[in-house]
Amino acid sequence: MANTANATATGRVTKILREKGFGFLREDGTGGEYFFHRSSADGFDALREGQPVNFTATTGPKGLRAEDVAPAQV
């Protein structure tokens, strides 16, 4: 069963695979690598590699997962 504990975090997009509908981001501070699906990213098509984002950190059956991914206000 997946861990449902959530924590708000910041990070940067490291890779976008638009044709597959998902991407990865690295959390600031810990360096954790998170998977995210297009359905959990606000404005997925506008995200770019290196862009700062805010997200909700979760752990699923396959590892770290980011939900509620949104561009960070800078």
Buried (B, 14 or more C-beta within 10 A) or exposed (E): EEEEEEEEBBBBBEEBEEEEEBBBBBBBEEEBBBBBBBEBBEEBEEBEEEBBBBBBBBBEEEEBBBBBBBBEEE
